[in-house]
Amino acid sequence: MSAESTPEAGPRDGRRRRTPHDRRYSGLKAMAWTVAAVLVLGGAGAGYVYAGLDGNLTSVDIDRLLGTDRPEKAADGSENVLVLGSDSRSGGNRKLGGGADGGGARADTAMIVHLHEGREKASVVSVPRDTVVDRPECAHPGGGTRPAANGVMFNSTYATGGAACVVKTVESMTGLRMDHYLEVDFTGFRKLVDELGGVEVTTTEDIDDPDSHLELAAGTHRLDGAQALGLVRTRHGVGDGSDLGRIQLQQAFFRALVRQVKDLGLLTDPKKLYDVADTVTRTVTTDSGLGSVNSLMSFADGLKGIDPGGMHMVTMPVRYDPAAPHRVLPWKEKAGLVWEALRNDEPIPRAATVGTATGGAKDVVSAS
């Protein structure tokens, strides 16, 4: 996976309810990449194990909610998947989220996963949650619409209009059609890591972040679900305290996770595979196009040719916002190079990320 460039000089700084008939790839960020790694590396070709798990799935009809005023689908066979980790503070997530937010949900983790034609390579662009964006008009899940707004935080789009509003904002920002949507929340992430037996990482320096409830001495650790959640949410314990450093931790965690899933040998342990599959299908929310186990498995099976060496992971080109500590502004010229490359199904050029802000947490965590 390609490393990010050095930091820029600058300031520090309507979902359907589950039913018997309506029941993968926040993470890469790490929460959602956990699901991706299990399905692609552990589950592809083992669809028989998933029989009967359709009732676990929840889906959102993104196409119906957004209508036809959207970017066109690519004609070259490539696809874009928006992967979201939701920062809900309700239900089982309340104790896991930290902070004072007592309810609602935010787009805590977002990745645009571009699957290149032939499905042997993928380009992954992490969108910092603290990016200041222009949001289009969005329908509210509870009824009515919310008017377009300029200069809002990207992670507020979920609370404004749910998954469809996040997709609409990303499409407006990039000019790219999001062909699929996958979401995982805090509780599901924690349970899934525990089900996998934890993930081993090595930290090159001490991490102490009371906000994410994580304290690790430098060295090698096998993280359980709660610790893994703390790691992928840590921002004040590493780098410059911005979301950019956290993205680097999440990408490093994913590398460790991929190796962990490969080493588990899920296909040789049917009970373990079923338990993991049960957790995965209870954890994810998908667009309606992936809203059945058969559809999800068919999609995952088409990705099994992509290994970690075939993934190029970057952060959307941004600059620090001089007016607001820890917020960032899209670097429109460089971001344009990224979106143009993906639109043409080409590799992201190095010029798009050189000199952009990264958060300064590079190499703090590595796969053991």
C-alpha positions in Angstrom: 0.0 0.0 0.0 1.4 3.4 -1.0 2.6 5.7 1.8 1.2 9.2 2.1 3.4 12.2 1.5 4.9 14.4 4.2 2.6 16.9 6.1 2.1 20.3 4.6 3.4 23.1 6.7 0.6 24.8 8.5 -1.2 25.3 11.9 -1.7 22.3 14.2 -4.2 21.6 13.8 -35.2 5.9 4.6 -33.5 2.8 6.2 -35.6 -0.3 6.1 -36.1 -2.2 9.4 -34.9 -5.8 9.5 -37.5 -8.3 8.3 -37.4 -11.9 7.3 -37.2 -10.9 3.6 -35.1 -7.7 4.0 -32.4 -8.9 5.9 -18.0 -6.4 3.3 -16.3 -4.3 2.0 -15.5 2.5 8.8 -12.7 1.5 8.4 -10.7 2.1 5.9 -11.0 2.8 6.9 -10.6 0.1 9.5 -14.2 -0.5 10.8 -15.6 -1.2 7.4 -12.4 -2.8 6.1 -12.8 -5.4 8.8 -15.9 -6.6 7.1 -14.2 -6.3 3.7 -11.3 -8.5 4.7 -13.5 -11.2 6.2 -15.8 -11.4 3.2 -13.0 -11.2 0.5 -10.2 -13.2 2.2 -12.2 -15.5 4.4 -15.6 -15.8 2.8 -15.2 -15.7 -1.0 -16.2 -19.0 -2.4 -17.8 -20.2 0.8 -21.4 -18.9 0.2 -22.9 -22.2 1.5 -21.9 -21.2 5.0 -23.9 -18.0 4.7 -27.2 -19.8 3.9 -29.9 -18.7 6.2 -28.3 -15.4 7.2 -30.3 -13.1 4.9 -32.5 -12.2 7.9 -29.5 -10.5 9.6 -28.9 -7.9 6.8 -30.2 -4.4 6.8 -30.3 -2.4 3.5 -31.0 1.1 2.2 -32.5 1.8 -1.2 -30.1 4.5 -2.2 -31.1 4.6 -5.8 -34.8 5.3 -4.9 -33.9 8.0 -2.4 -31.5 9.9 -4.8 -33.5 9.5 -8.0 -31.9 10.0 -11.4 -30.0 13.3 -10.9 -26.7 11.6 -10.3 -23.4 11.0 -12.1 -23.6 8.3 -14.8 -22.3 4.8 -14.1 -18.9 4.1 -15.6 -18.9 2.4 -18.9 -15.5 0.7 -18.5 -16.5 -1.9 -15.9 -15.0 -0.1 -12.9 -17.1 0.6 -9.8 -17.1 2.9 -6.8 -18.1 1.8 -3.3 -18.7 4.2 -0.5 -17.7 2.5 2.8 -18.9 4.2 5.9 -18.2 3.8 9.6 -21.1 5.4 11.5 -20.4 7.3 14.8 -23.8 6.6 16.4 -24.0 7.4 20.1 -27.3 5.5 20.5 -28.0 2.0 21.8 -25.0 -0.2 22.3 -22.7 2.5 20.8 -23.3 5.0 23.6 -20.6 3.5 25.9 -18.2 3.0 23.0 -18.3 6.4 21.4 -16.8 8.7 24.0 -17.4 12.4 24.1 -20.6 14.1 25.1 -22.8 13.5 22.1 -25.8 11.7 23.4 -27.5 10.6 20.2 -27.7 10.8 16.5 -25.0 9.5 14.2 -22.2 11.0 12.2 -20.1 9.9 9.2 -17.1 9.1 11.4 -15.3 7.0 8.8 -15.6 7.3 5.1 -13.7 5.7 2.1 -14.3 5.8 -1.6 -13.2 2.4 -2.9 -12.6 2.4 -6.6 -12.6 -1.1 -8.1 -10.6 -1.0 -11.3 -11.7 -2.9 -14.4 -10.7 -6.5 -14.1 -10.9 -6.4 -10.3 -7.2 -6.9 -9.7 -6.5 -3.5 -8.3 -8.3 -1.0 -6.1 -7.7 2.7 -5.2 -9.0 3.7 -1.8 -9.5 7.4 -0.9 -10.2 8.2 2.7 -12.3 11.3 3.3 -11.4 13.1 6.6 -14.5 13.5 8.8 -13.4 17.0 9.7 -13.3 18.2 6.0 -15.3 21.4 5.4 -17.6 20.7 2.5 -20.6 22.2 0.6 -23.6 19.9 1.1 -26.4 19.6 -1.4 -30.1 19.6 -0.5 -30.9 16.3 1.3 -34.1 14.6 2.2 -34.4 13.9 5.9 -35.2 10.4 7.0 -37.9 11.7 9.3 -39.6 13.7 6.5 -39.1 16.9 4.6 -35.8 18.2 3.2 -32.8 20.0 4.5 -31.6 22.9 2.3 -28.1 22.9 0.7 -25.4 24.4 3.0 -21.9 25.7 2.4 -19.0 25.2 4.7 -20.3 22.4 6.9 -18.4 19.5 8.4 -18.5 16.3 6.3 -19.3 14.1 9.3 -22.5 16.1 9.8 -24.1 14.9 6.6 -25.2 11.5 8.1 -27.2 13.2 10.8 -28.7 15.6 8.3 -30.0 13.0 5.9 -28.7 9.5 6.6 -26.8 7.3 4.2 -28.4 8.8 1.1 -27.2 12.3 2.1 -23.6 11.1 2.6 -23.7 9.4 -0.8 -25.2 12.6 -2.4 -22.5 14.8 -0.8 -19.7 12.5 -2.0 -21.1 12.3 -5.5 -21.5 16.1 -5.6 -17.9 16.6 -4.3 -16.3 14.1 -6.7 -18.5 13.8 -9.7 -18.3 10.0 -9.4 -21.2 7.7 -9.1 -21.2 5.6 -6.0 -22.4 2.2 -7.2 -22.7 0.6 -3.8 -22.8 1.6 -0.1 -21.6 -0.4 2.9 -21.8 0.7 6.6 -20.6 -0.7 9.9 -21.0 0.8 13.4 -19.0 0.8 16.6 -20.7 -2.2 18.3 -20.4 -4.4 15.3 -16.8 -3.5 14.8 -15.9 -4.4 18.4 -17.8 -7.7 18.2 -16.2 -8.7 14.9 -12.6 -8.1 16.1 -13.3 -10.2 19.2 -14.8 -12.9 17.0 -11.6 -13.0 15.0 -9.5 -13.4 18.2 -8.1 -10.0 18.2 -5.6 -8.3 15.9 -1.8 -8.1 16.5 -0.1 -4.7 15.9 3.2 -3.1 16.9 3.3 0.5 18.1 6.6 2.4 17.7 5.7 4.9 20.5 3.4 5.1 23.5 -0.2 5.9 22.8 -2.3 7.5 25.6 -5.6 9.0 24.5 -8.3 9.3 27.3 -10.9 10.3 24.7 -10.7 7.0 22.9 -10.0 5.1 26.1 -6.7 3.7 24.7 -3.4 3.4 26.6 -0.7 1.3 24.9 3.1 1.2 25.6 5.4 1.0 22.6 5.7 -2.6 21.5 3.6 -5.5 20.2 0.1 -6.0 21.3 -2.9 -8.3 20.4 -5.8 -5.9 20.5 -9.3 -7.0 21.5 -12.3 -5.4 20.1 -12.5 -2.5 22.5 -8.8 -1.8 22.1 -9.0 -2.0 18.3 -11.9 0.5 18.4 -9.8 2.8 20.6 -6.9 2.6 18.1 -8.9 3.4 15.0 -10.6 6.3 16.8 -7.4 7.7 18.4 -6.5 11.2 17.2 -5.2 13.1 20.3 -2.7 10.5 21.2 -0.7 10.6 18.0 0.5 13.0 15.3 -0.9 16.5 15.3 -4.2 15.6 16.9 -6.2 15.9 13.7 -8.3 13.3 11.9 -5.5 12.9 9.3 -3.3 11.1 11.8 -6.1 8.8 12.7 -6.6 7.9 9.1 -3.0 6.7 8.9 -3.6 4.5 12.0 -6.7 3.1 10.4 -4.8 2.2 7.2 -2.0 0.5 9.3 -4.6 -1.4 11.3 -6.2 -2.7 8.1 -2.8 -4.1 6.9 -2.6 -6.0 10.2 -6.2 -7.1 9.9 -5.7 -8.5 6.4 -2.8 -10.7 7.6 -4.8 -11.8 10.6 -7.8 -13.0 8.5 -5.4 -14.8 6.1 -3.8 -16.6 9.0 -7.1 -17.7 10.6 -7.8 -20.2 7.8 -11.5 -19.6 8.1 -12.3 -22.0 5.2 -10.9 -24.9 7.1 -13.0 -24.2 10.2 -16.7 -24.2 9.3 -17.9 -23.3 12.8 -15.6 -20.3 13.1 -16.5 -19.2 9.6 -20.2 -19.4 10.4 -19.8 -17.4 13.6 -17.8 -14.7 11.8 -20.3 -14.7 9.0 -23.2 -14.3 11.5 -21.4 -11.3 13.1 -20.6 -9.8 9.7 -24.1 -10.0 8.4 -25.5 -8.5 11.6 -22.9 -5.7 11.5 -23.3 -4.3 8.0 -25.9 -2.1 6.3 -25.7 -2.1 2.5 -27.4 -0.5 -0.4 -30.3 -2.6 -1.7 -28.2 -3.9 -4.6 -26.1 -5.8 -2.0 -29.0 -6.5 0.4 -29.0 -10.3 0.2 -26.4 -12.8 1.1 -26.2 -14.1 -2.5 -25.6 -10.5 -3.8 -23.1 -9.8 -1.1 -21.2 -13.0 -1.7 -21.3 -12.6 -5.5 -19.8 -9.1 -5.1 -17.1 -10.4 -2.7 -16.2 -13.3 -4.9 -15.5 -10.8 -7.7 -12.9 -9.1 -5.5 -10.9 -12.1 -4.4 -8.2 -11.2 -7.0 -7.3 -8.0 -5.1 -4.6 -8.5 -2.5 -3.0 -5.8 -0.3 -0.3 -5.2 -2.9 -3.0 -4.3 -5.4 -4.5 -1.6 -3.2 -3.4 2.0 -3.3 -4.6 3.9 -0.2 -4.5 7.7 0.0 -6.2 10.5 1.9 -8.3 13.0 -0.1 -5.9 15.9 -0.8 -6.6 18.6 1.9 -5.0 21.6 3.5 -5.3 22.6 7.2 -8.0 25.3 7.8 -6.2 28.3 9.2 -9.5 29.5 10.7 -10.4 26.4 12.6 -8.0 24.1 14.5 -8.2 20.4 13.4 -10.4 21.1 10.4 -9.3 20.7 6.9 -10.2 22.2 3.5 -10.3 20.2 0.2 -7.3 21.0 -2.0 -9.5 21.3 -5.0 -6.7 21.3 -7.7 -5.1 18.2 -6.3 -8.3 16.5 -5.4 -9.4 17.1 -9.0 -6.4 15.0 -10.1 -7.7 12.1 -7.9 -11.3 12.3 -9.2 -10.1 12.5 -12.8 -7.9 9.5 -12.4 -10.7 7.4 -10.9 -13.2 8.7 -13.6 -10.8 7.4 -16.2 -10.0 4.2 -14.3 -6.4 5.2 -14.0 -4.0 5.0 -11.0 -4.0 8.1 -8.7 -0.9 10.1 -9.7 1.7 10.9 -7.0 1.4 14.6 -7.8 -2.1 14.5 -6.3 -0.9 13.8 -2.8 2.7 15.2 -2.6 2.7 18.2 -0.2 -0.7 17.7 1.2 -1.6 17.5 4.9 -1.4 14.0 6.4 -1.4 14.5 10.2 2.0 13.3 11.1 1.2 9.8 12.5 3.0 7.8 9.8 4.6 4.6 11.0 3.3 4.9 14.6 1.5 1.5 14.1 2.6 -1.4 11.9 1.5 -5.0 11.4 3.5 -7.2 13.8 
